[in-house]
Amino acid sequence: MNTPEIAQKSPYILELQPGKYWWCACGKSSKQPFCDGSHKGSAFRPVVLEIEEPAKVALCGCKHSAHAPKCDGTHRNLKVVHDGN
């Protein structure tokens, strides 16, 4: 897997408290937008996000942002391919 799975085609808007968060880069985590270890065995690694004070953030849901883990609007230009299932 060289391309991340699109978890959702919109950002995750969250109110986060100070601390470290690990954003899922592969798109396979069942705890989106955060990592649950589903990337193991792939080239993907979670991206660490440090929050210094309470903040409202828009985290990338499509996993294609050039500014990961933050959403940059890339999801608007992605085409979702369905395999017929």
N, CA, C and O atoms as a Tinker XYZ file with bonds, in Angstrom:
   340  protein
     1  N      0.847000   -1.178000    0.000000    73     2
     2  CA     0.000000    0.000000    0.000000    64     1     3
     3  C      0.895000    1.246000    0.000000    63     2     4     5
     4  O      1.567000    1.526000    0.993000    81     3
     5  N      0.905000    1.979000   -1.091000    73     3     6
     6  CA     1.688000    3.201000   -1.202000    64     5     7
     7  C      0.831000    4.447000   -1.069000    63     6     8     9
     8  O      1.341000    5.532000   -0.789000    81     7
     9  N     -0.461000    4.295000   -1.269000    73     7    10
    10  CA    -1.396000    5.407000   -1.185000    64     9    11
    11  C     -2.292000    5.192000    0.025000    63    10    12    13
    12  O     -2.813000    4.094000    0.222000    81    11
    13  N     -2.477000    6.232000    0.842000    73    11    14
    14  CA    -3.344000    6.043000    2.017000    64    13    15
    15  C     -4.792000    5.866000    1.616000    63    14    16    17
    16  O     -5.226000    6.378000    0.584000    81    15
    17  N     -5.533000    5.148000    2.426000    73    15    18
    18  CA    -6.977000    5.014000    2.226000    64    17    19
    19  C     -7.641000    6.310000    2.660000    63    18    20    21
    20  O     -7.207000    6.949000    3.618000    81    19
    21  N     -8.689000    6.692000    1.956000    73    19    22
    22  CA    -9.441000    7.892000    2.319000    64    21    23
    23  C    -10.417000    7.495000    3.419000    63    22    24    25
    24  O    -11.371000    6.756000    3.173000    81    23
    25  N    -10.177000    7.986000    4.633000    73    23    26
    26  CA   -11.040000    7.650000    5.770000    64    25    27
    27  C    -12.382000    8.367000    5.631000    63    26    28    29
    28  O    -13.432000    7.776000    5.882000    81    27
    29  N    -12.347000    9.630000    5.236000    73    27    30
    30  CA   -13.559000   10.396000    4.919000    64    29    31
    31  C    -13.141000   11.581000    4.067000    63    30    32    33
    32  O    -12.006000   12.051000    4.152000    81    31
    33  N    -14.068000   12.061000    3.242000    73    31    34
    34  CA   -13.742000   13.130000    2.299000    64    33    35
    35  C    -14.095000   14.494000    2.863000    63    34    36    37
    36  O    -14.672000   15.340000    2.179000    81    35
    37  N    -13.741000   14.688000    4.117000    73    35    38
    38  CA   -13.922000   15.969000    4.807000    64    37    39
    39  C    -13.036000   15.941000    6.044000    63    38    40    41
    40  O    -12.607000   14.871000    6.478000    81    39
    41  N    -12.758000   17.115000    6.618000    73    39    42
    42  CA   -11.899000   17.126000    7.805000    64    41    43
    43  C    -12.639000   16.662000    9.063000    63    42    44    45
    44  O    -13.868000   16.677000    9.120000    81    43
    45  N    -11.883000   16.263000   10.038000    73    43    46
    46  CA   -12.405000   15.980000   11.373000    64    45    47
    47  C    -12.242000   17.277000   12.168000    63    46    48    49
    48  O    -11.115000   17.700000   12.427000    81    47
    49  N    -13.336000   17.903000   12.552000    73    47    50
    50  CA   -13.296000   19.139000   13.330000    64    49    51
    51  C    -13.400000   18.743000   14.799000    63    50    52    53
    52  O    -14.412000   18.191000   15.233000    81    51
    53  N    -12.349000   19.030000   15.558000    73    51    54
    54  CA   -12.270000   18.586000   16.948000    64    53    55
    55  C    -11.814000   19.701000   17.875000    63    54    56    57
    56  O    -11.048000   20.580000   17.481000    81    55
    57  N    -12.292000   19.654000   19.106000    73    55    58
    58  CA   -11.804000   20.522000   20.179000    64    57    59
    59  C    -10.825000   19.662000   20.973000    63    58    60    61
    60  O    -11.234000   18.712000   21.640000    81    59
    61  N     -9.544000   19.986000   20.905000    73    59    62
    62  CA    -8.528000   19.183000   21.578000    64    61    63
    63  C     -7.931000   19.917000   22.767000    63    62    64    65
    64  O     -7.760000   21.136000   22.758000    81    63
    65  N     -7.626000   19.144000   23.772000    73    63    66
    66  CA    -6.975000   19.656000   24.975000    64    65    67
    67  C     -5.464000   19.540000   24.800000    63    66    68    69
    68  O     -5.005000   18.796000   23.934000    81    67
    69  N     -4.686000   20.258000   25.602000    73    67    70
    70  CA    -3.227000   20.166000   25.502000    64    69    71
    71  C     -2.751000   18.724000   25.639000    63    70    72    73
    72  O     -3.269000   17.953000   26.448000    81    71
    73  N     -1.755000   18.380000   24.831000    73    71    74
    74  CA    -1.189000   17.040000   24.872000    64    73    75
    75  C     -0.660000   16.629000   23.514000    63    74    76    77
    76  O     -0.656000   17.415000   22.567000    81    75
    77  N     -0.210000   15.368000   23.433000    73    75    78
    78  CA     0.290000   14.800000   22.184000    64    77    79
    79  C     -0.773000   13.875000   21.608000    63    78    80    81
    80  O     -1.407000   13.100000   22.324000    81    79
    81  N     -0.948000   13.977000   20.310000    73    79    82
    82  CA    -1.897000   13.140000   19.579000    64    81    83
    83  C     -1.165000   12.528000   18.387000    63    82    84    85
    84  O     -0.286000   13.162000   17.804000    81    83
    85  N     -1.523000   11.304000   18.027000    73    83    86
    86  CA    -0.922000   10.630000   16.889000    64    85    87
    87  C     -1.982000   10.472000   15.813000    63    86    88    89
    88  O     -2.895000    9.656000   15.935000    81    87
    89  N     -1.846000   11.273000   14.746000    73    87    90
    90  CA    -2.800000   11.288000   13.638000    64    89    91
    91  C     -2.517000   10.119000   12.695000    63    90    92    93
    92  O     -1.370000    9.883000   12.316000    81    91
    93  N     -3.549000    9.405000   12.325000    73    91    94
    94  CA    -3.438000    8.266000   11.404000    64    93    95
    95  C     -3.118000    8.768000    9.998000    63    94    96    97
    96  O     -3.853000    9.586000    9.446000    81    95
    97  N     -2.024000    8.279000    9.420000    73    95    98
    98  CA    -1.624000    8.662000    8.070000    64    97    99
    99  C     -2.034000    7.631000    7.022000    63    98   100   101
   100  O     -2.082000    7.946000    5.833000    81    99
   101  N     -2.328000    6.406000    7.448000    73    99   102
   102  CA    -2.633000    5.342000    6.483000    64   101   103
   103  C     -4.109000    5.289000    6.103000    63   102   104   105
   104  O     -4.454000    4.792000    5.031000    81   103
   105  N     -4.978000    5.792000    6.964000    73   103   106
   106  CA    -6.413000    5.771000    6.690000    64   105   107
   107  C     -7.123000    4.518000    7.153000    63   106   108   109
   108  O     -8.336000    4.408000    6.976000    81   107
   109  N     -6.411000    3.569000    7.740000    73   107   110
   110  CA    -7.013000    2.288000    8.140000    64   109   111
   111  C     -7.466000    2.224000    9.601000    63   110   112   113
   112  O     -8.161000    1.282000    9.982000    81   111
   113  N     -7.094000    3.188000   10.411000    73   111   114
   114  CA    -7.410000    3.145000   11.835000    64   113   115
   115  C     -8.914000    3.123000   12.085000    63   114   116   117
   116  O     -9.676000    3.805000   11.399000    81   115
   117  N     -9.332000    2.345000   13.063000    73   115   118
   118  CA   -10.747000    2.326000   13.457000    64   117   119
   119  C    -11.033000    3.447000   14.457000    63   118   120   121
   120  O    -12.173000    3.622000   14.886000    81   119
   121  N     -9.996000    4.206000   14.827000    73   119   122
   122  CA   -10.139000    5.302000   15.792000    64   121   123
   123  C     -9.872000    6.650000   15.116000    63   122   124   125
   124  O     -9.289000    7.547000   15.726000    81   123
   125  N    -10.295000    6.791000   13.868000    73   123   126
   126  CA   -10.060000    8.021000   13.101000    64   125   127
   127  C    -10.452000    9.254000   13.891000    63   126   128   129
   128  O    -11.453000    9.246000   14.607000    81   127
   129  N     -9.670000   10.311000   13.763000    73   127   130
   130  CA    -8.524000   10.494000   12.885000    64   129   131
   131  C     -7.199000   10.073000   13.521000    63   130   132   133
   132  O     -6.127000   10.387000   13.004000    81   131
   133  N     -7.281000    9.368000   14.632000    73   131   134
   134  CA    -6.075000    9.004000   15.368000    64   133   135
   135  C     -5.635000    7.574000   15.075000    63   134   136   137
   136  O     -6.435000    6.741000   14.648000    81   135
   137  N     -4.367000    7.304000   15.307000    73   135   138
   138  CA    -3.743000    6.022000   15.009000    64   137   139
   139  C     -4.160000    4.936000   16.012000    63   138   140   141
   140  O     -4.261000    5.181000   17.214000    81   139
   141  N     -4.397000    3.735000   15.480000    73   139   142
   142  CA    -4.641000    2.573000   16.343000    64   141   143
   143  C     -3.638000    1.453000   16.054000    63   142   144   145
   144  O     -3.792000    0.333000   16.541000    81   143
   145  N     -2.605000    1.766000   15.254000    73   143   146
   146  CA    -1.579000    0.770000   14.929000    64   145   147
   147  C     -1.848000   -0.009000   13.654000    63   146   148   149
   148  O     -1.072000   -0.900000   13.308000    81   147
   149  N     -2.929000    0.302000   12.946000    73   147   150
   150  CA    -3.276000   -0.440000   11.719000    64   149   151
   151  C     -2.236000   -0.310000   10.615000    63   150   152   153
   152  O     -2.247000   -1.096000    9.667000    81   151
   153  N     -1.341000    0.662000   10.715000    73   151   154
   154  CA    -0.307000    0.879000    9.700000    64   153   155
   155  C      0.824000   -0.149000    9.776000    63   154   156   157
   156  O      1.634000   -0.239000    8.854000    81   155
   157  N      0.887000   -0.913000   10.849000    73   155   158
   158  CA     2.002000   -1.846000   11.044000    64   157   159
   159  C      2.186000   -2.744000    9.819000    63   158   160   161
   160  O      1.226000   -3.309000    9.295000    81   159
   161  N      3.432000   -2.859000    9.380000    73   159   162
   162  CA     3.743000   -3.656000    8.203000    64   161   163
   163  C      3.680000   -2.856000    6.913000    63   162   164   165
   164  O      3.899000   -3.408000    5.835000    81   163
   165  N      3.384000   -1.560000    7.005000    73   163   166
   166  CA     3.327000   -0.703000    5.819000    64   165   167
   167  C      4.393000    0.384000    5.945000    63   166   168   169
   168  O      5.115000    0.447000    6.940000    81   167
   169  N      4.480000    1.225000    4.937000    73   167   170
   170  CA     5.442000    2.332000    4.945000    64   169   171
   171  C      4.922000    3.538000    5.723000    63   170   172   173
   172  O      5.661000    4.500000    5.934000    81   171
   173  N      3.669000    3.499000    6.149000    73   171   174
   174  CA     3.063000    4.638000    6.841000    64   173   175
   175  C      3.433000    4.676000    8.314000    63   174   176   177
   176  O      3.647000    3.642000    8.947000    81   175
   177  N      3.503000    5.903000    8.848000    73   175   178
   178  CA     3.740000    6.140000   10.268000    64   177   179
   179  C      2.811000    7.259000   10.702000    63   178   180   181
   180  O      2.534000    8.163000    9.914000    81   179
   181  N      2.321000    7.223000   11.937000    73   179   182
   182  CA     1.456000    8.311000   12.398000    64   181   183
   183  C      2.239000    9.618000   12.520000    63   182   184   185
   184  O      3.458000    9.611000   12.690000    81   183
   185  N      1.535000   10.717000   12.430000    73   183   186
   186  CA     2.131000   12.042000   12.557000    64   185   187
   187  C      1.791000   12.578000   13.948000    63   186   188   189
   188  O      0.626000   12.598000   14.343000    81   187
   189  N      2.805000   13.007000   14.680000    73   187   190
   190  CA     2.591000   13.536000   16.025000    64   189   191
   191  C      2.098000   14.977000   15.938000    63   190   192   193
   192  O      2.664000   15.799000   15.217000    81   191
   193  N      1.047000   15.265000   16.675000    73   191   194
   194  CA     0.481000   16.616000   16.776000    64   193   195
   195  C      0.540000   17.010000   18.240000    63   194   196   197
   196  O     -0.031000   16.330000   19.092000    81   195
   197  N      1.231000   18.107000   18.538000    73   195   198
   198  CA     1.299000   18.609000   19.913000    64   197   199
   199  C      0.419000   19.838000   20.038000    63   198   200   201
   200  O      0.554000   20.796000   19.276000    81   199
   201  N     -0.481000   19.800000   21.005000    73   199   202
   202  CA    -1.378000   20.921000   21.276000    64   201   203
   203  C     -0.896000   21.570000   22.573000    63   202   204   205
   204  O     -0.783000   20.903000   23.602000    81   203
   205  N     -0.615000   22.862000   22.521000    73   203   206
   206  CA    -0.098000   23.601000   23.683000    64   205   207
   207  C     -1.206000   24.134000   24.592000    63   206   208   209
   208  O     -1.042000   24.202000   25.810000    81   207
   209  N     -2.341000   24.511000   23.985000    73   207   210
   210  CA    -3.481000   25.027000   24.748000    64   209   211
   211  C     -4.751000   24.562000   24.057000    63   210   212   213
   212  O     -4.710000   24.232000   22.872000    81   211
   213  N     -5.888000   24.525000   24.764000    73   211   214
   214  CA    -7.116000   24.045000   24.132000    64   213   215
   215  C     -7.329000   24.732000   22.780000    63   214   216   217
   216  O     -7.178000   25.947000   22.655000    81   215
   217  N     -7.684000   23.926000   21.768000    73   215   218
   218  CA    -7.824000   24.476000   20.420000    64   217   219
   219  C     -8.829000   23.683000   19.608000    63   218   220   221
   220  O     -8.985000   22.476000   19.795000    81   219
   221  N     -9.505000   24.371000   18.707000    73   219   222
   222  CA   -10.370000   23.740000   17.717000    64   221   223
   223  C     -9.511000   23.539000   16.477000    63   222   224   225
   224  O     -8.929000   24.490000   15.955000    81   223
   225  N     -9.435000   22.283000   16.003000    73   223   226
   226  CA    -8.584000   21.965000   14.865000    64   225   227
   227  C     -9.379000   21.225000   13.791000    63   226   228   229
   228  O    -10.387000   20.578000   14.073000    81   227
   229  N     -8.901000   21.339000   12.561000    73   227   230
   230  CA    -9.471000   20.598000   11.431000    64   229   231
   231  C     -8.390000   19.630000   10.963000    63   230   232   233
   232  O     -7.441000   20.021000   10.283000    81   231
   233  N     -8.548000   18.361000   11.337000    73   231   234
   234  CA    -7.562000   17.348000   10.964000    64   233   235
   235  C     -7.992000   16.659000    9.672000    63   234   236   237
   236  O     -9.170000   16.370000    9.462000    81   235
   237  N     -7.016000   16.406000    8.820000    73   235   238
   238  CA    -7.272000   15.811000    7.514000    64   237   239
   239  C     -7.950000   14.447000    7.646000    63   238   240   241
   240  O     -7.499000   13.584000    8.399000    81   239
   241  N     -9.030000   14.272000    6.907000    73   239   242
   242  CA    -9.737000   12.995000    6.881000    64   241   243
   243  C     -9.425000   12.188000    5.634000    63   242   244   245
   244  O     -9.586000   10.968000    5.625000    81   243
   245  N     -8.972000   12.871000    4.565000    73   243   246
   246  CA    -8.703000   12.177000    3.305000    64   245   247
   247  C     -7.302000   11.571000    3.260000    63   246   248   249
   248  O     -7.009000   10.729000    2.412000    81   247
   249  N     -6.435000   12.010000    4.185000    73   247   250
   250  CA    -5.064000   11.503000    4.318000    64   249   251
   251  C     -4.150000   11.925000    3.169000    63   250   252   253
   252  O     -3.107000   11.308000    2.955000    81   251
   253  N     -4.530000   12.973000    2.424000    73   251   254
   254  CA    -3.728000   13.441000    1.305000    64   253   255
   255  C     -3.249000   14.888000    1.470000    63   254   256   257
   256  O     -2.653000   15.439000    0.545000    81   255
   257  N     -3.494000   15.509000    2.617000    73   255   258
   258  CA    -3.110000   16.900000    2.847000    64   257   259
   259  C     -1.599000   17.090000    2.754000    63   258   260   261
   260  O     -0.832000   16.261000    3.244000    81   259
   261  N     -1.178000   18.178000    2.129000    73   259   262
   262  CA     0.247000   18.522000    2.079000    64   261   263
   263  C      0.695000   19.117000    3.405000    63   262   264   265
   264  O      1.892000   19.301000    3.628000    81   263
   265  N     -0.256000   19.420000    4.292000    73   263   266
   266  CA     0.049000   20.022000    5.591000    64   265   267
   267  C     -0.395000   19.115000    6.739000    63   266   268   269
   268  O     -0.803000   19.596000    7.796000    81   267
   269  N     -0.311000   17.807000    6.524000    73   267   270
   270  CA    -0.744000   16.827000    7.518000    64   269   271
   271  C     -0.079000   17.110000    8.866000    63   270   272   273
   272  O      1.106000   17.438000    8.916000    81   271
   273  N     -0.823000   16.985000    9.935000    73   271   274
   274  CA    -2.133000   16.372000   10.031000    64   273   275
   275  C     -3.302000   17.331000    9.792000    63   274   276   277
   276  O     -4.462000   16.926000    9.869000    81   275
   277  N     -3.004000   18.589000    9.506000    73   275   278
   278  CA    -4.083000   19.565000    9.340000    64   277   279
   279  C     -4.650000   19.523000    7.923000    63   278   280   281
   280  O     -3.925000   19.288000    6.956000    81   279
   281  N     -5.941000   19.753000    7.821000    73   279   282
   282  CA    -6.625000   19.784000    6.536000    64   281   283
   283  C     -6.185000   21.007000    5.732000    63   282   284   285
   284  O     -6.085000   22.109000    6.272000    81   283
   285  N     -5.923000   20.806000    4.437000    73   283   286
   286  CA    -5.588000   21.916000    3.548000    64   285   287
   287  C     -6.561000   22.028000    2.378000    63   286   288   289
   288  O     -6.321000   22.781000    1.434000    81   287
   289  N     -7.662000   21.275000    2.442000    73   287   290
   290  CA    -8.686000   21.340000    1.396000    64   289   291
   291  C     -8.469000   20.380000    0.244000    63   290   292   293
   292  O     -9.260000   20.377000   -0.700000    81   291
   293  N     -7.427000   19.567000    0.287000    73   291   294
   294  CA    -7.133000   18.618000   -0.786000    64   293   295
   295  C     -8.311000   17.697000   -1.073000    63   294   296   297
   296  O     -8.501000   17.282000   -2.217000    81   295
   297  N     -9.101000   17.370000   -0.062000    73   295   298
   298  CA   -10.228000   16.445000   -0.225000    64   297   299
   299  C    -11.196000   16.894000   -1.312000    63   298   300   301
   300  O    -11.881000   16.063000   -1.909000    81   299
   301  N    -11.261000   18.191000   -1.578000    73   299   302
   302  CA   -12.188000   18.707000   -2.603000    64   301   303
   303  C    -11.801000   18.271000   -4.009000    63   302   304   305
   304  O    -12.638000   18.281000   -4.911000    81   303
   305  N    -10.533000   17.886000   -4.205000    73   303   306
   306  CA   -10.048000   17.518000   -5.536000    64   305   307
   307  C     -9.813000   16.020000   -5.715000    63   306   308   309
   308  O     -9.340000   15.595000   -6.769000    81   307
   309  N    -10.133000   15.223000   -4.713000    73   307   310
   310  CA    -9.903000   13.792000   -4.803000    64   309   311
   311  C    -11.089000   13.070000   -5.444000    63   310   312   313
   312  O    -12.246000   13.440000   -5.245000    81   311
   313  N    -10.776000   12.057000   -6.200000    73   311   314
   314  CA   -11.805000   11.202000   -6.772000    64   313   315
   315  C    -11.766000    9.895000   -5.991000    63   314   316   317
   316  O    -10.707000    9.288000   -5.836000    81   315
   317  N    -12.923000    9.466000   -5.501000    73   315   318
   318  CA   -13.014000    8.208000   -4.777000    64   317   319
   319  C    -13.340000    7.120000   -5.769000    63   318   320   321
   320  O    -14.335000    7.209000   -6.489000    81   319
   321  N    -12.509000    6.089000   -5.815000    73   319   322
   322  CA   -12.708000    4.973000   -6.728000    64   321   323
   323  C    -13.395000    3.853000   -5.961000    63   322   324   325
   324  O    -12.933000    3.443000   -4.895000    81   323
   325  N    -14.492000    3.366000   -6.506000    73   323   326
   326  CA   -15.225000    2.255000   -5.881000    64   325   327
   327  C    -14.903000    0.971000   -6.641000    63   326   328   329
   328  O    -14.771000    0.978000   -7.865000    81   327
   329  N    -14.779000   -0.126000   -5.904000    73   327   330
   330  CA   -14.423000   -1.388000   -6.539000    64   329   331
   331  C    -15.635000   -2.240000   -6.885000    63   330   332   333
   332  O    -15.492000   -3.413000   -7.228000    81   331
   333  N    -16.831000   -1.657000   -6.797000    73   331   334
   334  CA   -18.041000   -2.384000   -7.163000    64   333   335
   335  C    -18.720000   -3.078000   -6.011000    63   334   336   337
   336  O    -19.780000   -3.674000   -6.199000    81   335
   337  N    -18.146000   -3.023000   -4.819000    73   335   338
   338  CA   -18.769000   -3.637000   -3.632000    64   337   339
   339  C    -19.758000   -2.718000   -3.001000    63   338   340
   340  O    -20.374000   -3.071000   -1.995000    81   339
